[in-house]
Amino acid sequence: MNNLVSSYRHSHLGGLQPVYDGRKGLFTAGPLPFTLKEFVIKLGEKDEKVSSRRAREFKVAIKLASRTDQHHLQQFLSGRQRDAPQETVQVLDIVLRERPSNDYTVVGRSFFSLKLGTKSDAGDGLEIWRGYYQSLRPTQMGLSLNIDVAATTFYEAIPVVEYVCKLLNIRDTSRPLTDIDRSKVKKALRGIQVELTHMKDGRHKKITGITAQSTGQLMFNVDDSDQRISVAQYFLSKYQIRLRWAHWPALQAGTDSRPLYLPMEVCTIVAGQRYLKKLNEKQVTAMLRASCQRPHEREKNISLMALQNDYGNDSFAREFGINVDPRLVTIPTARVLQPPMLKYHDTGKEVRIQPRVGQWNMINTKMVNGGTIQHWTCVNFSSRSPSDIASWFSQDLVSMCSSKGMIFNPNPQIPVRSVRPDQIERTLVEIHNQSRGQLQLLIIILPDFSGSYGTIKRICETELGIISQCCQPKHAQKCNKQYLENVALKINVKAGGRNTVLMDAVLLKIPLVSDRPTIIFGADVTHPSPGEDSSPSIAAVVASMDWPEVTKYRGLVSAQNHRQEMIQDLYKLVHDPQKGAVHAGMIRELLIQFKISTKRKPERIIFYRDGVSEGQFNQVLLCELDAIRK
């Protein structure tokens, strides 16, 4: 489209500068000299031969589709109409996105570039880029440009050999890659563009796989002849390059019928490629560290981003008559809400606490309702920790839970133990069998390596039905009092207790909650990582189980169709052999549990729904509201 505009703007487009939505929409600030016209655009593509270029032809048809609703926009901006014309607002949003879309890497509604902030290391060959989120929204003040800082991960633009060393944590590059190594490299690099450093034109290739054999052993036919030669020999004779890593496999590009073998050492990852796969624990920590900012620091960065965008010199915005004030909006009637007063147990030194700046100290308080744990044990999977850590850490933790108001049996049902980290599953099953299914809590000191947490939780909660509390070995060894207090709070909630309640809830002063029995739902759908084409999406629904305090929640999860946003199991009809068709679903189950817990039916439902885009909101609202009503 850029090619079309630069070639035909003055000769065929009446000098207008269109903006493009990346799909089927092209918008101009005035009428074009035609209502229908077809253009032929030729784009060059680098061929296999060094100096040649192969032109690809595209036919682009431009046809008048509609005119935006200027009148209703003026009515909205002048305050004579409550709702803004959504289609017109979307066009103006596209106009303001045109220039950054040409200058930066686009990810959804966000833009990223090394010009927008210093990059930071995410580990394993990834780096974190800074950027910003932008959207135009109708508000009570008129049209507002919503800007926020953003961060995401990109592949480092480094030689592939260096990337592989970082990914696999390899220090000795003289050893061959194992089958597991090869599988990791293939998964990480598939679909990635690399630059060929041995070619003068610096052409790019898309990686489709990795070879089973090393470049020193991998044989192929030269130029469709009968002559067979290894990849390493070919590079020596053709390019006078003696491969240093001939014992490593080659990257594969091209097609299965006409594969192209590329030694890793002649490939460099092209800059600006976003990492779409799931981050590991270390990378998630780095991302949180990079994106977490104090409010004043965030405000400063947002203001700097708006100034750097220089909307006053945006030729697209100027052509459409859009003027953006680079200053943050000032709201004269704004106020900071007082944090709610928290109530703790009456036997503590402090019964009420007023948080300050989002923080408060529980040192002199007791849990408002302590849970009960009679059957428990502790297992240590950390090989670097002292052999008796499970004993003294669990006793200190049990003591802390008791001091905070829990009823906690000081003696474990099964002797605590330390076990090798390669025996996790066998040990958990063994503990479950020894406890005869009576275990109420399993305290676990995690292995020293990352990645075991998910496995442990899956086995405990979905296969064995054991409530577990995992602790990092470094924190368990220090046995810090504040850490023990924090873990005790988690254990109490898992045991059915309540740590604190809002004073306003006790005094029946919460609007839309305290006046009648109210249940509060929360729902979201988690989708598989990009690239996972068959994994189900997971719907989660939680609901409050007490009233008027609304502090205890029960949760349900359900697998559903891949990338399906609407929650399918909110309501369903199931067939019962005796009763026939009966009502069921997540909403019904949680409503029944609320009645059992509170001895009352809810008279009001408040439903919080996360993760729905503006475009899908009405569809999800209609579907899920219907399920709730049923």
URJOFEN-V403161 format. One record per run of one state. SS is the DSSP state (a for helix, b for strand, c for the rest). FROM is the first residue (numbers start at 1). TO is the last residue. Records with the same first field share a line. If there is no record, write none. Layout:
SS->FROM-TO + FROM-TO
//
This chain:
c->1-1 + 9-18 + 21-25 + 28-35 + 47-52 + 64-69 + 78-85 + 104-104 + 108-109 + 113-113 + 117-119 + 124-125 + 140-141 + 156-158 + 169-178 + 190-192 + 197-203 + 207-208 + 215-218 + 225-227 + 240-248 + 255-258 + 270-273 + 275-280 + 292-294 + 310-310 + 314-314 + 320-340 + 344-351 + 355-355 + 357-358 + 360-368 + 370-371 + 374-375 + 381-388 + 404-406 + 409-416 + 419-420 + 435-440 + 446-452 + 465-467 + 472-472 + 479-480 + 495-497 + 499-500 + 507-517 + 527-536 + 545-552 + 561-571 + 577-579 + 585-585 + 599-603 + 610-613 + 630-630
a->2-8 + 70-77 + 86-103 + 114-116 + 160-168 + 179-189 + 222-224 + 231-239 + 264-266 + 281-291 + 295-309 + 311-313 + 315-319 + 389-403 + 421-434 + 453-464 + 473-478 + 481-494 + 503-506 + 586-598 + 614-629
b->19-20 + 26-27 + 36-46 + 53-63 + 105-107 + 110-112 + 120-123 + 126-139 + 142-155 + 159-159 + 193-196 + 204-206 + 209-214 + 219-221 + 228-230 + 249-254 + 259-263 + 267-269 + 274-274 + 341-343 + 352-354 + 356-356 + 359-359 + 369-369 + 372-373 + 376-380 + 407-408 + 417-418 + 441-445 + 468-471 + 498-498 + 501-502 + 518-526 + 537-544 + 553-560 + 572-576 + 580-584 + 604-609
//
